[in-house]
Amino acid sequence: MDNPASLASVQQCIWEGRIPVEIALAPSESRSYDKTDTYMISCPRISYLPSLLPRVRAFFSSYLIEPASRHHDGWFAFEGVPLKWHYPIGLLFDLYAGADPASKVGLGLDPSQHTETSTPWRLTVHFSDWPSEDLVRLDENGMVMNDAFINSVKEADFLRNGTAKGIMSLSKEDSSGLWKAVEEVDLSSFQRISQVLLPPPSQPFRNVPIRIFLPLPPDEEAGLLKVVQSPLPPFISNSTGVQSVSPRSSPGTQPQTIGGALHALLPNLFPSRRTPVLAKPVLHGAVLPMSAPIEEVVRCSAYGDGWAYVVVRMMG
């Protein structure tokens, strides 16, 4: 996967990935209760729920009991759980509703197949009773969403480079353009801006921005997500397995893999570095190969904010 053309094709496939979504207005907020039409849309995996609110609010405007509500009063829930709007839609789907993922790995996606399921993901939209304990309020101009995205980009930039100078040195136009490119699913514009933030392929990341989401026990609230995050250098010592920030050309080092990182962070769930035994790592709706180098995974499969969000799914 060192071939830049291969990495680019995987990235394009991911940006073209979509999830069919069916949105219903909360019955308690509808004048017709259970006779409200639903809103159907095919959502890009890399997009965010707040981007849907203006058109969803317009669609349901004639049904609303409270017609004075505004689009940024809207929030989404799945089976009663408020969805974290600062996470990409693809991650939320993998966390809460993803069908058993295909055995094919995320680095071998078929670019001709971009919609992973024909069954819509059914969400409920609310325009009142904001769940303040679970979600930060949005604003009319979308600046809260923009700021949350840029802050996440800064975190990823700091891990990759050991400094956030890259994102901080972007012009105001490029900084806002990065978020706009994600909103509009404009990969070419995104690549033009984001290439400033990424070290060249010949220069390894200092640390690899990966967040791992753990499965929740049945007796815990689904809204309380468990996330594991730790600095993950892209190389480890051949002899000791100790993490290393040595250049890729250094003798005695090897790329750190998905399996190796999961075994180091979650040995009880991943007792083997090579084979999924109890759980499997899922990214963009596909099972990641345990042998995939973590830096390559992030270079081609990160979401727009620079993070690879890996969801752990139990087997059996």
Secondary structure by P-SEA (a helix, b strand, c coil): cccaaaaaaaaaaaaabbbbbbbbcccccccccccbbbbbbbcccccccccccaaaaaaacccccccccccccbbbbcccccccccccaaaaaaacccccccccccccccccccccccccbbbbbbcccccccccccccccaaaaaaaaaaaaaaaaaaacccccccccccaaaaaaaaaaaaaccaaaaaaaaccccccccccccccbbbbbbbbcccccccbbbbbbcccccbbbccccccccccccccccccccaaaaaaaccccccccccccccbbbbcccccccccccaaaaaaccccccccbbbbbbbcc
